Amino acid sequence: MFQSATAAIIANTLSSSNKKHVVDCDAQSTDWDALLDDESLTGAQLVKYLMWTNHSSCQLSHDFGGVMMDNPSGLAGQKAVCIDPRVAPKPGKCLVYSFGIQDDWSFDETMARYGCEVFAFDPSTGMTSHDHSPGNIHFHDWGLGDRDEYDHHFNWTIRSLTSIYKILSPRHGNKTIDYLKIDVEYSEWIALPEIISSGMLSKIRQLGIEVHLDKEASLEEHRVWAKLLRSLEKMGMVRFDSEYNPWYVGNFTKFPLSAPLGYEIACFVTGFILALLVSRKMFQLPIEEDTTSYGKRQCEVSNSSNDWDTLLNSDISTGSQIMQYFMWNNRNACQLVQDFGGTLYKNPSGWDGQKSVCLDPKLAPQPGGCIVYSFGIKNEWSFDEQMSEYGCQVFAFDPSMGKDQHDHTPGNVHFYNWGLGDRDKHDVDYNWKIRSLSSIYEELSARHGRKVIDYLKIDIEFDEWVALPDIMASGMLSKVRQLSMEVHMDFEASLEQHRDWAKLLRSMEKMGMVRFDSEYNPWYVGTFIQFPLTGSLGYEIACSEERNQLMSQNV
């Protein structure tokens, strides 16, 4: 009952704030100040501001940490970190302040593994100050507030961010706080004004904050909170992600609205935008004054469903324009995108192997009944194991590992040494068995039934361009609910070849797949030989079947 009620509340919120599953250009160009000052402001409009992702301001946003939860199933405790060049924390030098632990150290431990020194704070755990292991993590039993005081009710020591930084600066130096995490259960509204007025904002590079709404509070109180966030943005913090908390929903009592009561918002400081945009010269994108105009430009390119077709069919389209299509994330098509799996890499530091999964109601795989097909393992099982932990039956495929068919542990994961192609054949060069998706589905349906494939992962090193036409022509696309595919560019191939690949993706979208995420691969870059462009040669693109998108609007 709880899960169905939660789904209904969230779906109603999504339908009112995001009716079209394309780039929300109205949100991109909204005058938020005018909206929040308007006397006729509604609760739904206020929630629209909180849910606004502005995701185009960061092209490479990864979730750090997170613990699997139930009812509804998904990850909680993860924080979005922008790791675009020159914005990303620098391993070996970065500093993290993390407020609010609640016995979940996953974010802190992951940031320590990334290479940061982490200072963690929580007065509610009953622990005294200590160094936490594993990782370079220093714990203090202090709470975050607007001044130094002792809370006699809870027996907690509360300190302002200014005071904490002053106490700890002999230990970490006068460094910028590369990432400030705040998850302090309503006390963010007390601490934020002090952070702003004290000048501490100038010492913060990225901020991840969970903001909480009060179902007993008036619309005017919520307006004040929203305007506080807006003042933060006007002082130089640029939002790059927002996700609602699906475990924390309710009905407001003083104005008509049912909606989530918690929102995870992430942003970075404007002072780093210029460097960020300079780094985007690798994609030959114009440098602009701020990321708002960057988002608006994306809207100008893609506001019409015909714009990409016009661009890709044009004989004068450039390599940078075609790559812009691959980079287009259309993130507003899904309000709750979470990374599943991934392994931490260096040079540059970040996650690889993670896949974006949309967990909006009616789009999310249903635990206990969901089916996942995962092509391309390379002995990295993190995605498969986490989807199994989520509650799905996973069928994993890879002919290159030298392993026979077996059930992988831990988890409900079944491995087959088959490759994915456009037909059934034997690859004599590699001694691999290659099969089409329709052939694999027909054989395995005896095991899992004729179910929809809730999530299809394809990461098969250029063979996606061979397999995808067959998936579309065979009708198998109608059996796929969500699809994540790493598409690969060939630095030796012509511009026309890359245009054809882009048009193949576009034809898939025109058949009903709605993109909700795209991120470039920072470990796979190069200079194209046959046209003037230096950029990423790989893009992780995720999409979902349109019919299910429409279902989510009509719950």
Solvent accessible surface area in square Angstrom, and as a share of the most:
residue,aa,sasa,rsa
1,M,200,0.89
2,F,104,0.43
3,Q,64,0.29
4,S,69,0.45
5,A,51,0.40
6,T,3,0.02
7,A,30,0.23
8,A,36,0.28
9,I,28,0.14
10,I,3,0.02
11,A,2,0.01
12,N,78,0.40
13,T,4,0.02
14,L,11,0.06
15,S,23,0.15
16,S,59,0.38
17,S,13,0.08
18,N,9,0.04
19,K,136,0.58
20,K,155,0.66
21,H,28,0.12
22,V,66,0.38
23,V,8,0.04
24,D,26,0.13
25,C,20,0.12
26,D,105,0.54
27,A,2,0.02
28,Q,10,0.04
29,S,72,0.46
30,T,40,0.23
31,D,88,0.46
32,W,6,0.02
33,D,45,0.23
34,A,56,0.44
35,L,28,0.14
36,L,2,0.01
37,D,84,0.43
38,D,65,0.34
39,E,165,0.74
40,S,80,0.52
41,L,6,0.03
42,T,65,0.38
43,G,6,0.06
44,A,37,0.29
45,Q,66,0.30
46,L,5,0.03
47,V,1,0.00
48,K,55,0.23
49,Y,0,0.00
50,L,2,0.01
51,M,5,0.02
52,W,21,0.07
53,T,2,0.01
54,N,4,0.02
55,H,6,0.03
56,S,2,0.01
57,S,0,0.00
58,C,0,0.00
59,Q,7,0.03
60,L,3,0.02
61,S,10,0.06
62,H,3,0.01
63,D,22,0.11
64,F,0,0.00
65,G,22,0.21
66,G,17,0.16
67,V,67,0.39
68,M,30,0.14
69,M,81,0.36
70,D,102,0.53
71,N,87,0.45
72,P,25,0.15
73,S,14,0.09
74,G,1,0.01
75,L,6,0.03
76,A,24,0.19
77,G,27,0.26
78,Q,18,0.08
79,K,6,0.03
80,A,11,0.09
81,V,0,0.00
82,C,0,0.00
83,I,9,0.05
84,D,2,0.01
85,P,55,0.35
86,R,139,0.51
87,V,0,0.00
88,A,12,0.09
89,P,1,0.01
90,K,87,0.37
91,P,53,0.33
92,G,69,0.67
93,K,145,0.62
94,C,2,0.01
95,L,0,0.00
96,V,0,0.00
97,Y,0,0.00
98,S,0,0.00
99,F,1,0.01
100,G,11,0.10
101,I,4,0.02
102,Q,104,0.46
103,D,105,0.55
104,D,40,0.21
105,W,31,0.11
106,S,25,0.16
107,F,3,0.01
108,D,0,0.00
109,E,47,0.21
110,T,11,0.06
111,M,0,0.00
112,A,13,0.10
113,R,138,0.50
114,Y,2,0.01
115,G,24,0.23
116,C,2,0.01
117,E,37,0.17
118,V,0,0.00
119,F,0,0.00
120,A,0,0.00
121,F,1,0.00
122,D,6,0.03
123,P,29,0.18
124,S,62,0.40
125,T,34,0.20
126,G,77,0.74
127,M,57,0.26
128,T,101,0.59
129,S,59,0.38
130,H,68,0.30
131,D,93,0.48
132,H,29,0.13
133,S,88,0.57
134,P,94,0.59
135,G,46,0.44
136,N,74,0.38
137,I,1,0.00
138,H,16,0.07
139,F,1,0.01
140,H,23,0.10
141,D,47,0.24
142,W,30,0.11
143,G,6,0.05
144,L,8,0.04
145,G,4,0.04
146,D,47,0.24
147,R,139,0.51
148,D,74,0.38
149,E,78,0.35
150,Y,105,0.40
151,D,40,0.21
152,H,148,0.66
153,H,152,0.68
154,F,109,0.45
155,N,108,0.55
156,W,69,0.24
157,T,44,0.25
158,I,21,0.11
159,R,56,0.21
160,S,9,0.06
161,L,0,0.00
162,T,53,0.31
163,S,22,0.14
164,I,0,0.00
165,Y,12,0.05
166,K,156,0.66
167,I,76,0.39
168,L,9,0.04
169,S,29,0.19
170,P,120,0.75
171,R,122,0.45
172,H,11,0.05
173,G,32,0.31
174,N,123,0.63
175,K,78,0.33
176,T,45,0.26
177,I,0,0.00
178,D,10,0.05
179,Y,0,0.00
180,L,1,0.00
181,K,10,0.04
182,I,0,0.00
183,D,19,0.10
184,V,27,0.15
185,E,84,0.38
186,Y,79,0.30
187,S,35,0.23
188,E,0,0.00
189,W,23,0.08
190,I,95,0.48
191,A,1,0.00
192,L,1,0.00
193,P,57,0.36
194,E,26,0.12
195,I,3,0.01
196,I,25,0.13
197,S,96,0.62
198,S,52,0.33
199,G,39,0.37
200,M,9,0.04
201,L,13,0.06
202,S,97,0.62
203,K,61,0.26
204,I,3,0.01
205,R,39,0.14
206,Q,0,0.00
207,L,2,0.01
208,G,3,0.03
209,I,1,0.00
210,E,10,0.05
211,V,0,0.00
212,H,4,0.02
213,L,4,0.02
214,D,46,0.24
215,K,89,0.38
216,E,95,0.43
217,A,6,0.05
218,S,32,0.21
219,L,38,0.19
220,E,96,0.43
221,E,82,0.37
222,H,2,0.01
223,R,25,0.09
224,V,87,0.50
225,W,47,0.17
226,A,1,0.01
227,K,80,0.34
228,L,32,0.16
229,L,4,0.02
230,R,49,0.18
231,S,39,0.25
232,L,3,0.02
233,E,25,0.11
234,K,133,0.56
235,M,109,0.49
236,G,15,0.15
237,M,2,0.01
238,V,22,0.12
239,R,3,0.01
240,F,0,0.00
241,D,7,0.04
242,S,1,0.01
243,E,14,0.06
244,Y,5,0.02
245,N,30,0.16
246,P,9,0.05
247,W,54,0.19
248,Y,67,0.25
249,V,29,0.17
250,G,9,0.09
251,N,89,0.46
252,F,14,0.06
253,T,85,0.49
254,K,131,0.56
255,F,22,0.09
256,P,137,0.86
257,L,29,0.14
258,S,38,0.24
259,A,0,0.00
260,P,0,0.00
261,L,7,0.04
262,G,0,0.00
263,Y,0,0.00
264,E,39,0.17
265,I,7,0.04
266,A,4,0.03
267,C,3,0.02
268,F,0,0.00
269,V,27,0.15
270,T,54,0.32
271,G,66,0.63
272,F,49,0.20
273,I,3,0.02
274,L,113,0.56
275,A,21,0.16
276,L,1,0.00
277,L,3,0.02
278,V,65,0.38
279,S,22,0.14
280,R,7,0.03
281,K,118,0.50
282,M,55,0.25
283,F,4,0.02
284,Q,97,0.43
285,L,14,0.07
286,P,75,0.47
287,I,78,0.40
288,E,43,0.19
289,E,166,0.75
290,D,56,0.29
291,T,1,0.01
292,T,57,0.33
293,S,38,0.25
294,Y,8,0.03
295,G,0,0.00
296,K,83,0.35
297,R,36,0.13
298,Q,14,0.06
299,C,9,0.06
300,E,133,0.60
301,V,41,0.24
302,S,8,0.05
303,N,100,0.51
304,S,47,0.30
305,S,78,0.51
306,N,98,0.50
307,D,46,0.24
308,W,5,0.02
309,D,25,0.13
310,T,94,0.55
311,L,30,0.15
312,L,2,0.01
313,N,94,0.48
314,S,32,0.20
315,D,134,0.69
316,I,152,0.77
317,S,4,0.02
318,T,65,0.38
319,G,7,0.07
320,S,19,0.12
321,Q,69,0.31
322,I,0,0.00
323,M,2,0.01
324,Q,29,0.13
325,Y,0,0.00
326,F,0,0.00
327,M,6,0.03
328,W,20,0.07
329,N,4,0.02
330,N,3,0.02
331,R,19,0.07
332,N,9,0.05
333,A,0,0.00
334,C,1,0.00
335,Q,11,0.05
336,L,5,0.03
337,V,3,0.02
338,Q,2,0.01
339,D,20,0.10
340,F,0,0.00
341,G,18,0.17
342,G,12,0.12
343,T,47,0.27
344,L,28,0.14
345,Y,94,0.36
346,K,102,0.43
347,N,142,0.73
348,P,63,0.40
349,S,14,0.09
350,G,0,0.00
351,W,27,0.10
352,D,45,0.24
353,G,20,0.19
354,Q,19,0.08
355,K,4,0.02
356,S,13,0.09
357,V,1,0.00
358,C,0,0.00
359,L,13,0.07
360,D,2,0.01
361,P,16,0.10
362,K,95,0.40
363,L,0,0.00
364,A,13,0.10
365,P,1,0.01
366,Q,93,0.41
367,P,50,0.32
368,G,76,0.73
369,G,34,0.33
370,C,3,0.02
371,I,2,0.01
372,V,0,0.00
373,Y,0,0.00
374,S,0,0.00
375,F,2,0.01
376,G,9,0.09
377,I,4,0.02
378,K,103,0.44
379,N,90,0.46
380,E,46,0.20
381,W,26,0.09
382,S,30,0.19
383,F,3,0.01
384,D,0,0.00
385,E,53,0.24
386,Q,40,0.18
387,M,1,0.00
388,S,13,0.09
389,E,112,0.50
390,Y,8,0.03
391,G,26,0.25
392,C,2,0.01
393,Q,43,0.19
394,V,0,0.00
395,F,0,0.00
396,A,0,0.00
397,F,1,0.01
398,D,7,0.03
399,P,26,0.17
400,S,60,0.38
401,M,27,0.12
402,G,79,0.76
403,K,80,0.34
404,D,110,0.57
405,Q,108,0.48
406,H,62,0.28
407,D,88,0.45
408,H,24,0.11
409,T,106,0.61
410,P,97,0.61
411,G,43,0.42
412,N,72,0.37
413,V,1,0.01
414,H,15,0.07
415,F,0,0.00
416,Y,9,0.03
417,N,56,0.29
418,W,18,0.06
419,G,5,0.05
420,L,6,0.03
421,G,4,0.04
422,D,47,0.24
423,R,136,0.49
424,D,80,0.41
425,K,86,0.37
426,H,101,0.45
427,D,35,0.18
428,V,125,0.72
429,D,126,0.65
430,Y,141,0.54
431,N,112,0.58
432,W,67,0.23
433,K,105,0.44
434,I,17,0.09
435,R,23,0.08
436,S,9,0.06
437,L,0,0.00
438,S,33,0.21
439,S,24,0.16
440,I,0,0.00
441,Y,1,0.00
442,E,96,0.43
443,E,90,0.40
444,L,6,0.03
445,S,15,0.09
446,A,101,0.79
447,R,109,0.40
448,H,12,0.05
449,G,31,0.30
450,R,147,0.53
451,K,93,0.39
452,V,53,0.30
453,I,0,0.00
454,D,9,0.05
455,Y,0,0.00
456,L,1,0.00
457,K,9,0.04
458,I,1,0.01
459,D,14,0.07
460,I,28,0.14
461,E,87,0.39
462,F,72,0.30
463,D,64,0.33
464,E,1,0.00
465,W,22,0.08
466,V,69,0.39
467,A,0,0.00
468,L,1,0.01
469,P,56,0.35
470,D,29,0.15
471,I,1,0.01
472,M,24,0.11
473,A,92,0.72
474,S,53,0.34
475,G,36,0.34
476,M,9,0.04
477,L,11,0.05
478,S,74,0.48
479,K,60,0.25
480,V,1,0.01
481,R,56,0.20
482,Q,0,0.00
483,L,2,0.01
484,S,2,0.01
485,M,2,0.01
486,E,10,0.04
487,V,0,0.00
488,H,5,0.02
489,M,0,0.00
490,D,45,0.23
491,F,88,0.36
492,E,101,0.45
493,A,16,0.12
494,S,38,0.25
495,L,44,0.22
496,E,90,0.40
497,Q,65,0.29
498,H,0,0.00
499,R,13,0.05
500,D,68,0.35
501,W,34,0.12
502,A,0,0.00
503,K,78,0.33
504,L,35,0.18
505,L,1,0.01
506,R,25,0.09
507,S,40,0.26
508,M,3,0.01
509,E,21,0.09
510,K,131,0.55
511,M,109,0.49
512,G,10,0.10
513,M,3,0.01
514,V,18,0.11
515,R,3,0.01
516,F,0,0.00
517,D,5,0.03
518,S,1,0.01
519,E,13,0.06
520,Y,12,0.05
521,N,18,0.09
522,P,23,0.14
523,W,72,0.25
524,Y,68,0.26
525,V,74,0.43
526,G,21,0.20
527,T,83,0.48
528,F,7,0.03
529,I,115,0.59
530,Q,109,0.48
531,F,16,0.07
532,P,117,0.74
533,L,5,0.02
534,T,60,0.35
535,G,1,0.01
536,S,0,0.00
537,L,6,0.03
538,G,0,0.00
539,Y,0,0.00
540,E,35,0.16
541,I,5,0.02
542,A,3,0.02
543,C,2,0.01
544,S,0,0.00
545,E,21,0.10
546,E,79,0.36
547,R,141,0.52
548,N,9,0.05
549,Q,1,0.00
550,L,91,0.45
551,M,88,0.39
552,S,3,0.02
553,Q,40,0.18
554,N,120,0.62
555,V,75,0.43
